[in-house]
Amino acid sequence: MEAAIAEKVRKIPTKAEIMSRHRVSTITVEEAAAYLGISIPTLRSYYLQGVLPCIRVRRGGRVLFRTKSLDDWMDKMEEDSYRTFYDIPSDVDYIE
């Protein structure tokens, strides 16, 4: 059983490998998790909650992700996190 798990883990590509095949615009759950640098359960939680854009091929079946959509989502998350820390309230005239 451990050998089967180890073999499956070895098949998950790195982000560099995914990027080298960037002409393929859709990637699997495992590849998307590796691409984003998050765990598979976290990725599943995000797309099941509707936080992360995905393509559901059939109900209860395969889920795919477009690398461009993942990049756009990461850009938005980055922009939102930047605003959280650096937005100045509108009622402030100056900062001491």
N, CA, C and O atoms as CSV, one atom per row, in Angstrom:
chain,resi,resn,atom,element,x,y,z
A,1,MET,N,N,0.820,-1.197,0.000
A,1,MET,CA,C,0.000,0.000,0.000
A,1,MET,C,C,0.864,1.260,0.000
A,1,MET,O,O,0.570,2.217,-0.716
A,2,GLU,N,N,1.940,1.260,0.812
A,2,GLU,CA,C,2.818,2.415,0.865
A,2,GLU,C,C,3.482,2.656,-0.484
A,2,GLU,O,O,3.696,3.802,-0.879
A,3,ALA,N,N,3.804,1.588,-1.182
A,3,ALA,CA,C,4.430,1.718,-2.495
A,3,ALA,C,C,3.476,2.378,-3.486
A,3,ALA,O,O,3.895,3.185,-4.316
A,4,ALA,N,N,2.191,2.032,-3.395
A,4,ALA,CA,C,1.195,2.638,-4.291
A,4,ALA,C,C,1.047,4.121,-4.021
A,4,ALA,O,O,0.929,4.922,-4.948
A,5,ILE,N,N,1.052,4.490,-2.731
A,5,ILE,CA,C,0.956,5.911,-2.364
A,5,ILE,C,C,2.202,6.652,-2.826
A,5,ILE,O,O,2.104,7.746,-3.382
A,6,ALA,N,N,3.370,6.065,-2.600
A,6,ALA,CA,C,4.627,6.698,-3.016
A,6,ALA,C,C,4.661,6.884,-4.528
A,6,ALA,O,O,5.126,7.914,-5.015
A,7,GLU,N,N,4.175,5.903,-5.269
A,7,GLU,CA,C,4.147,6.006,-6.735
A,7,GLU,C,C,3.224,7.132,-7.183
A,7,GLU,O,O,3.547,7.871,-8.113
A,8,LYS,N,N,2.070,7.265,-6.521
A,8,LYS,CA,C,1.121,8.320,-6.865
A,8,LYS,C,C,1.713,9.698,-6.561
A,8,LYS,O,O,1.545,10.636,-7.340
A,9,VAL,N,N,2.405,9.814,-5.428
A,9,VAL,CA,C,3.028,11.087,-5.060
A,9,VAL,C,C,4.103,11.464,-6.071
A,9,VAL,O,O,4.233,12.635,-6.426
A,10,ARG,N,N,4.874,10.487,-6.538
A,10,ARG,CA,C,5.921,10.765,-7.526
A,10,ARG,C,C,5.358,11.259,-8.848
A,10,ARG,O,O,6.049,11.963,-9.584
A,11,LYS,N,N,4.116,10.905,-9.163
A,11,LYS,CA,C,3.529,11.303,-10.439
A,11,LYS,C,C,3.036,12.744,-10.450
A,11,LYS,O,O,2.794,13.297,-11.523
A,12,ILE,N,N,2.879,13.377,-9.264
A,12,ILE,CA,C,2.401,14.756,-9.204
A,12,ILE,C,C,3.523,15.672,-9.692
A,12,ILE,O,O,4.604,15.689,-9.103
A,13,PRO,N,N,3.280,16.425,-10.754
A,13,PRO,CA,C,4.346,17.265,-11.316
A,13,PRO,C,C,4.623,18.499,-10.458
A,13,PRO,O,O,3.772,18.951,-9.692
A,14,THR,N,N,5.812,19.017,-10.605
A,14,THR,CA,C,6.171,20.260,-9.929
A,14,THR,C,C,5.606,21.435,-10.718
A,14,THR,O,O,5.159,21.272,-11.854
A,15,LYS,N,N,5.630,22.615,-10.112
A,15,LYS,CA,C,5.136,23.808,-10.799
A,15,LYS,C,C,5.947,24.060,-12.072
A,15,LYS,O,O,5.388,24.458,-13.095
A,16,ALA,N,N,7.254,23.831,-12.013
A,16,ALA,CA,C,8.115,24.030,-13.190
A,16,ALA,C,C,7.712,23.099,-14.334
A,16,ALA,O,O,7.699,23.500,-15.497
A,17,GLU,N,N,7.386,21.855,-13.988
A,17,GLU,CA,C,6.949,20.910,-15.020
A,17,GLU,C,C,5.618,21.329,-15.626
A,17,GLU,O,O,5.410,21.211,-16.833
A,18,ILE,N,N,4.730,21.815,-14.787
A,18,ILE,CA,C,3.431,22.284,-15.288
A,18,ILE,C,C,3.636,23.477,-16.212
A,18,ILE,O,O,3.038,23.547,-17.286
A,19,MET,N,N,4.477,24.408,-15.794
A,19,MET,CA,C,4.723,25.596,-16.603
A,19,MET,C,C,5.395,25.237,-17.930
A,19,MET,O,O,5.163,25.903,-18.939
A,20,SER,N,N,6.221,24.195,-17.937
A,20,SER,CA,C,6.870,23.793,-19.178
A,20,SER,C,C,5.856,23.243,-20.178
A,20,SER,O,O,6.101,23.256,-21.385
A,21,ARG,N,N,4.724,22.764,-19.682
A,21,ARG,CA,C,3.642,22.276,-20.546
A,21,ARG,C,C,2.522,23.301,-20.636
A,21,ARG,O,O,1.370,22.930,-20.860
A,22,HIS,N,N,2.828,24.561,-20.470
A,22,HIS,CA,C,1.815,25.610,-20.352
A,22,HIS,C,C,0.855,25.677,-21.536
A,22,HIS,O,O,-0.208,26.288,-21.427
A,23,ARG,N,N,1.204,25.068,-22.654
A,23,ARG,CA,C,0.284,25.064,-23.798
A,23,ARG,C,C,-0.989,24.303,-23.468
A,23,ARG,O,O,-2.042,24.565,-24.050
A,24,VAL,N,N,-0.898,23.367,-22.540
A,24,VAL,CA,C,-2.078,22.667,-22.062
A,24,VAL,C,C,-2.756,23.611,-21.088
A,24,VAL,O,O,-2.213,23.904,-20.023
A,25,SER,N,N,-3.940,24.088,-21.447
A,25,SER,CA,C,-4.561,25.137,-20.638
A,25,SER,C,C,-5.337,24.610,-19.442
A,25,SER,O,O,-5.678,25.392,-18.554
A,26,THR,N,N,-5.630,23.314,-19.383
A,26,THR,CA,C,-6.333,22.773,-18.226
A,26,THR,C,C,-5.440,21.788,-17.489
A,26,THR,O,O,-4.659,21.053,-18.092
A,27,ILE,N,N,-5.578,21.795,-16.161
A,27,ILE,CA,C,-4.797,20.887,-15.331
A,27,ILE,C,C,-5.723,20.222,-14.318
A,27,ILE,O,O,-6.827,20.700,-14.058
A,28,THR,N,N,-5.259,19.120,-13.754
A,28,THR,CA,C,-6.056,18.329,-12.819
A,28,THR,C,C,-5.986,18.926,-11.406
A,28,THR,O,O,-5.263,19.891,-11.158
A,29,VAL,N,N,-6.743,18.334,-10.503
A,29,VAL,CA,C,-6.752,18.764,-9.105
A,29,VAL,C,C,-5.344,18.671,-8.514
A,29,VAL,O,O,-4.876,19.615,-7.876
A,30,GLU,N,N,-4.681,17.557,-8.720
A,30,GLU,CA,C,-3.341,17.352,-8.171
A,30,GLU,C,C,-2.366,18.377,-8.739
A,30,GLU,O,O,-1.564,18.954,-8.006
A,31,GLU,N,N,-2.439,18.599,-10.049
A,31,GLU,CA,C,-1.549,19.569,-10.683
A,31,GLU,C,C,-1.853,20.996,-10.212
A,31,GLU,O,O,-0.935,21.793,-10.014
A,32,ALA,N,N,-3.135,21.316,-10.034
A,32,ALA,CA,C,-3.520,22.654,-9.580
A,32,ALA,C,C,-3.017,22.905,-8.158
A,32,ALA,O,O,-2.552,24.002,-7.848
A,33,ALA,N,N,-3.107,21.903,-7.308
A,33,ALA,CA,C,-2.604,22.050,-5.939
A,33,ALA,C,C,-1.097,22.302,-5.957
A,33,ALA,O,O,-0.599,23.163,-5.232
A,34,ALA,N,N,-0.379,21.552,-6.781
A,34,ALA,CA,C,1.067,21.753,-6.896
A,34,ALA,C,C,1.368,23.126,-7.499
A,34,ALA,O,O,2.303,23.801,-7.070
A,35,TYR,N,N,0.589,23.532,-8.475
A,35,TYR,CA,C,0.769,24.824,-9.144
A,35,TYR,C,C,0.603,25.983,-8.162
A,35,TYR,O,O,1.366,26.949,-8.195
A,36,LEU,N,N,-0.406,25.879,-7.287
A,36,LEU,CA,C,-0.676,26.932,-6.307
A,36,LEU,C,C,0.166,26.804,-5.043
A,36,LEU,O,O,0.277,27.754,-4.268
A,37,GLY,N,N,0.756,25.631,-4.836
A,37,GLY,CA,C,1.555,25.401,-3.641
A,37,GLY,C,C,0.722,25.176,-2.396
A,37,GLY,O,O,1.127,25.538,-1.291
A,38,ILE,N,N,-0.465,24.567,-2.583
A,38,ILE,CA,C,-1.345,24.274,-1.449
A,38,ILE,C,C,-1.678,22.788,-1.464
A,38,ILE,O,O,-1.406,22.090,-2.440
A,39,SER,N,N,-2.270,22.312,-0.372
A,39,SER,CA,C,-2.626,20.895,-0.302
A,39,SER,C,C,-3.879,20.613,-1.139
A,39,SER,O,O,-4.656,21.517,-1.449
A,40,ILE,N,N,-4.050,19.361,-1.488
A,40,ILE,CA,C,-5.225,18.954,-2.256
A,40,ILE,C,C,-6.510,19.183,-1.463
A,40,ILE,O,O,-7.485,19.674,-2.032
A,41,PRO,N,N,-6.552,18.842,-0.152
A,41,PRO,CA,C,-7.777,19.132,0.607
A,41,PRO,C,C,-8.123,20.629,0.648
A,41,PRO,O,O,-9.296,20.995,0.578
A,42,THR,N,N,-7.115,21.484,0.760
A,42,THR,CA,C,-7.363,22.933,0.751
A,42,THR,C,C,-7.917,23.360,-0.592
A,42,THR,O,O,-8.870,24.137,-0.654
A,43,LEU,N,N,-7.328,22.859,-1.671
A,43,LEU,CA,C,-7.818,23.179,-3.016
A,43,LEU,C,C,-9.269,22.741,-3.167
A,43,LEU,O,O,-10.098,23.505,-3.662
A,44,ARG,N,N,-9.581,21.526,-2.747
A,44,ARG,CA,C,-10.960,21.026,-2.852
A,44,ARG,C,C,-11.917,21.901,-2.050
A,44,ARG,O,O,-13.019,22.208,-2.504
A,45,SER,N,N,-11.498,22.292,-0.879
A,45,SER,CA,C,-12.325,23.166,-0.045
A,45,SER,C,C,-12.611,24.478,-0.776
A,45,SER,O,O,-13.744,24.958,-0.770
A,46,TYR,N,N,-11.587,25.059,-1.405
A,46,TYR,CA,C,-11.751,26.325,-2.125
A,46,TYR,C,C,-12.736,26.198,-3.282
A,46,TYR,O,O,-13.619,27.041,-3.438
A,47,TYR,N,N,-12.592,25.141,-4.103
A,47,TYR,CA,C,-13.496,25.077,-5.258
A,47,TYR,C,C,-14.894,24.616,-4.871
A,47,TYR,O,O,-15.865,24.987,-5.530
A,48,LEU,N,N,-15.017,23.815,-3.815
A,48,LEU,CA,C,-16.359,23.418,-3.376
A,48,LEU,C,C,-17.128,24.587,-2.762
A,48,LEU,O,O,-18.356,24.632,-2.831
A,49,GLN,N,N,-16.404,25.531,-2.164
A,49,GLN,CA,C,-17.030,26.730,-1.601
A,49,GLN,C,C,-17.273,27.800,-2.666
A,49,GLN,O,O,-17.919,28.810,-2.390
A,50,GLY,N,N,-16.767,27.587,-3.868
A,50,GLY,CA,C,-16.927,28.558,-4.934
A,50,GLY,C,C,-15.918,29.696,-4.878
A,50,GLY,O,O,-16.094,30.722,-5.535
A,51,VAL,N,N,-14.861,29.512,-4.092
A,51,VAL,CA,C,-13.835,30.542,-3.958
A,51,VAL,C,C,-12.875,30.506,-5.139
A,51,VAL,O,O,-12.379,31.546,-5.572
A,52,LEU,N,N,-12.619,29.337,-5.649
A,52,LEU,CA,C,-11.634,29.127,-6.717
A,52,LEU,C,C,-12.348,28.700,-7.998
A,52,LEU,O,O,-13.183,27.796,-7.965
A,53,PRO,N,N,-12.030,29.337,-9.126
A,53,PRO,CA,C,-12.692,28.968,-10.383
A,53,PRO,C,C,-12.248,27.585,-10.871
A,53,PRO,O,O,-11.060,27.261,-10.857
A,54,CYS,N,N,-13.216,26.783,-11.298
A,54,CYS,CA,C,-12.902,25.459,-11.824
A,54,CYS,C,C,-13.897,25.084,-12.917
A,54,CYS,O,O,-14.905,25.757,-13.135
A,55,ILE,N,N,-13.580,24.001,-13.584
A,55,ILE,CA,C,-14.456,23.449,-14.618
A,55,ILE,C,C,-14.865,22.061,-14.151
A,55,ILE,O,O,-14.018,21.182,-13.986
A,56,ARG,N,N,-16.155,21.862,-13.938
A,56,ARG,CA,C,-16.640,20.537,-13.541
A,56,ARG,C,C,-17.110,19.825,-14.803
A,56,ARG,O,O,-18.106,20.205,-15.419
A,57,VAL,N,N,-16.378,18.793,-15.168
A,57,VAL,CA,C,-16.650,18.085,-16.414
A,57,VAL,C,C,-17.994,17.375,-16.351
A,57,VAL,O,O,-18.767,17.420,-17.307
A,58,ARG,N,N,-18.272,16.730,-15.248
A,58,ARG,CA,C,-19.583,16.121,-15.036
A,58,ARG,C,C,-19.834,16.083,-13.537
A,58,ARG,O,O,-18.899,16.043,-12.737
A,59,ARG,N,N,-21.089,16.095,-13.174
A,59,ARG,CA,C,-21.457,16.145,-11.754
A,59,ARG,C,C,-20.858,14.944,-11.009
A,59,ARG,O,O,-21.034,13.792,-11.406
A,60,GLY,N,N,-20.149,15.248,-9.925
A,60,GLY,CA,C,-19.520,14.204,-9.135
A,60,GLY,C,C,-18.306,13.583,-9.798
A,60,GLY,O,O,-17.764,12.593,-9.306
A,61,GLY,N,N,-17.880,14.152,-10.902
A,61,GLY,CA,C,-16.757,13.576,-11.637
A,61,GLY,C,C,-15.528,14.446,-11.626
A,61,GLY,O,O,-15.164,15.030,-10.606
A,62,ARG,N,N,-14.909,14.521,-12.750
A,62,ARG,CA,C,-13.622,15.190,-12.909
A,62,ARG,C,C,-13.746,16.704,-12.786
A,62,ARG,O,O,-14.717,17.303,-13.248
A,63,VAL,N,N,-12.746,17.306,-12.157
A,63,VAL,CA,C,-12.661,18.762,-12.021
A,63,VAL,C,C,-11.355,19.201,-12.647
A,63,VAL,O,O,-10.303,18.624,-12.371
A,64,LEU,N,N,-11.417,20.221,-13.487
A,64,LEU,CA,C,-10.229,20.754,-14.148
A,64,LEU,C,C,-10.093,22.239,-13.832
A,64,LEU,O,O,-11.056,22.897,-13.437
A,65,PHE,N,N,-8.891,22.747,-14.011
A,65,PHE,CA,C,-8.599,24.157,-13.765
A,65,PHE,C,C,-7.825,24.712,-14.953
A,65,PHE,O,O,-6.956,24.038,-15.506
A,66,ARG,N,N,-8.141,25.930,-15.340
A,66,ARG,CA,C,-7.348,26.613,-16.369
A,66,ARG,C,C,-6.238,27.371,-15.663
A,66,ARG,O,O,-6.485,28.077,-14.685
A,67,THR,N,N,-5.019,27.228,-16.157
A,67,THR,CA,C,-3.887,27.892,-15.517
A,67,THR,C,C,-4.066,29.408,-15.554
A,67,THR,O,O,-3.668,30.093,-14.611
A,68,LYS,N,N,-4.650,29.939,-16.612
A,68,LYS,CA,C,-4.875,31.379,-16.693
A,68,LYS,C,C,-5.835,31.830,-15.596
A,68,LYS,O,O,-5.618,32.871,-14.978
A,69,SER,N,N,-6.893,31.061,-15.347
A,69,SER,CA,C,-7.843,31.407,-14.287
A,69,SER,C,C,-7.181,31.353,-12.916
A,69,SER,O,O,-7.453,32.193,-12.058
A,70,LEU,N,N,-6.313,30.364,-12.709
A,70,LEU,CA,C,-5.595,30.279,-11.435
A,70,LEU,C,C,-4.665,31.476,-11.260
A,70,LEU,O,O,-4.565,32.038,-10.169
A,71,ASP,N,N,-3.986,31.862,-12.339
A,71,ASP,CA,C,-3.119,33.043,-12.271
A,71,ASP,C,C,-3.922,34.299,-11.967
A,71,ASP,O,O,-3.508,35.118,-11.147
A,72,ASP,N,N,-5.062,34.455,-12.620
A,72,ASP,CA,C,-5.934,35.617,-12.371
A,72,ASP,C,C,-6.427,35.620,-10.930
A,72,ASP,O,O,-6.474,36.670,-10.289
A,73,TRP,N,N,-6.799,34.436,-10.414
A,73,TRP,CA,C,-7.274,34.326,-9.041
A,73,TRP,C,C,-6.170,34.712,-8.057
A,73,TRP,O,O,-6.417,35.420,-7.080
A,74,MET,N,N,-4.935,34.234,-8.326
A,74,MET,CA,C,-3.814,34.586,-7.450
A,74,MET,C,C,-3.525,36.085,-7.494
A,74,MET,O,O,-3.224,36.691,-6.466
A,75,ASP,N,N,-3.615,36.686,-8.691
A,75,ASP,CA,C,-3.416,38.135,-8.807
A,75,ASP,C,C,-4.441,38.893,-7.976
A,75,ASP,O,O,-4.100,39.857,-7.289
A,76,LYS,N,N,-5.692,38.461,-8.037
A,76,LYS,CA,C,-6.750,39.124,-7.263
A,76,LYS,C,C,-6.518,38.946,-5.764
A,76,LYS,O,O,-6.680,39.893,-4.995
A,77,MET,N,N,-6.142,37.743,-5.348
A,77,MET,CA,C,-5.865,37.497,-3.934
A,77,MET,C,C,-4.699,38.364,-3.449
A,77,MET,O,O,-4.730,38.899,-2.340
A,78,GLU,N,N,-3.690,38.493,-4.279
A,78,GLU,CA,C,-2.530,39.310,-3.925
A,78,GLU,C,C,-2.935,40.779,-3.807
A,78,GLU,O,O,-2.546,41.462,-2.860
A,79,GLU,N,N,-3.711,41.255,-4.767
A,79,GLU,CA,C,-4.170,42.647,-4.749
A,79,GLU,C,C,-5.036,42.919,-3.525
A,79,GLU,O,O,-4.884,43.951,-2.871
A,80,ASP,N,N,-5.942,41.998,-3.214
A,80,ASP,CA,C,-6.816,42.171,-2.051
A,80,ASP,C,C,-6.016,42.183,-0.752
A,80,ASP,O,O,-6.330,42.955,0.155
A,81,SER,N,N,-4.995,41.346,-0.647
A,81,SER,CA,C,-4.195,41.320,0.582
A,81,SER,C,C,-3.386,42.604,0.712
A,81,SER,O,O,-3.186,43.098,1.822
A,82,TYR,N,N,-2.926,43.143,-0.394
A,82,TYR,CA,C,-2.179,44.405,-0.366
A,82,TYR,C,C,-3.081,45.535,0.112
A,82,TYR,O,O,-2.671,46.346,0.942
A,83,ARG,N,N,-4.295,45.594,-0.399
A,83,ARG,CA,C,-5.246,46.642,-0.007
A,83,ARG,C,C,-5.574,46.564,1.477
A,83,ARG,O,O,-5.731,47.594,2.132
A,84,THR,N,N,-5.677,45.365,2.006
A,84,THR,CA,C,-6.011,45.180,3.417
A,84,THR,C,C,-4.983,45.872,4.315
A,84,THR,O,O,-5.346,46.469,5.328
A,85,PHE,N,N,-3.714,45.792,3.950
A,85,PHE,CA,C,-2.660,46.350,4.781
A,85,PHE,C,C,-2.381,47.818,4.515
A,85,PHE,O,O,-1.948,48.536,5.416
A,86,TYR,N,N,-2.619,48.276,3.300
A,86,TYR,CA,C,-2.149,49.596,2.942
A,86,TYR,C,C,-3.219,50.621,2.602
A,86,TYR,O,O,-2.884,51.766,2.299
A,87,ASP,N,N,-4.472,50.258,2.639
A,87,ASP,CA,C,-5.519,51.243,2.387
A,87,ASP,C,C,-5.598,52.221,3.552
A,87,ASP,O,O,-5.575,51.831,4.720
A,88,ILE,N,N,-5.688,53.470,3.210
A,88,ILE,CA,C,-5.833,54.514,4.222
A,88,ILE,C,C,-7.311,54.889,4.288
A,88,ILE,O,O,-7.920,55.165,3.254
A,89,PRO,N,N,-7.889,54.904,5.470
A,89,PRO,CA,C,-9.294,55.273,5.565
A,89,PRO,C,C,-9.560,56.658,4.967
A,89,PRO,O,O,-8.701,57.538,5.031
A,90,SER,N,N,-10.729,56.846,4.395
A,90,SER,CA,C,-11.040,58.097,3.710
A,90,SER,C,C,-11.155,59.292,4.669
A,90,SER,O,O,-11.026,60.439,4.241
A,91,ASP,N,N,-11.395,59.032,5.955
A,91,ASP,CA,C,-11.536,60.139,6.902
A,91,ASP,C,C,-10.194,60.604,7.492
A,91,ASP,O,O,-10.167,61.500,8.335
A,92,VAL,N,N,-9.083,59.996,7.051
A,92,VAL,CA,C,-7.769,60.404,7.550
A,92,VAL,C,C,-7.165,61.414,6.584
A,92,VAL,O,O,-7.033,61.146,5.390
A,93,ASP,N,N,-6.794,62.592,7.122
A,93,ASP,CA,C,-6.193,63.637,6.290
A,93,ASP,C,C,-4.699,63.465,6.147
A,93,ASP,O,O,-4.138,63.798,5.103
A,94,TYR,N,N,-4.044,62.954,7.166
A,94,TYR,CA,C,-2.603,62.745,7.122
A,94,TYR,C,C,-2.221,61.636,8.086
A,94,TYR,O,O,-3.004,61.232,8.946
A,95,ILE,N,N,-0.993,61.154,7.921
A,95,ILE,CA,C,-0.503,60.107,8.794
A,95,ILE,C,C,0.712,60.638,9.519
A,95,ILE,O,O,1.633,61.158,8.890
A,96,GLU,N,N,0.725,60.514,10.849
A,96,GLU,CA,C,1.870,60.996,11.636
A,96,GLU,C,C,2.945,59.962,11.701
A,96,GLU,O,O,3.985,60.190,12.320
